[in-house]
Amino acid sequence: MRLVIALAAAVLAACGGSSKSSPAAVQVTLEAAGVVPASVNAGSGSQVHFINNDTAAHQIASTSCAELASPSLAGGKDFTATLGTGPKTCTFNDGLNPSSTAFGGTINVAAPNAPGY
């Protein structure tokens, strides 16, 4: 019996002490033609990983969600942002070329503990 309790405690500790999983990460790629995908859904506290696969530099900027503020990203560089609590809609664009609609996008952030997140 003690072995079973000790084993259960070890498994729980290895899993972070909770049966709740962390929010899934989302990936957004900056390509020569623009942002792929331009709209994504994510859970509160999720990470969004931006990867610049373009040869031109880009900078993630947002007036609606401060957590989406990146430095200038040269080709091949990446940036990861951790989303705040939703529900909310985060719009972003290229801070180096704000008039370009191809490099704009939307992240729909779900409320904490929303089903599917």
Helices and strands as residue ranges (DSSP letters): H 2-14, E 26-31, E 34-36, E 39-42, E 47-52, E 60-61, G 66-68, E 78-82, E 88-94, G 101-103, E 105-109
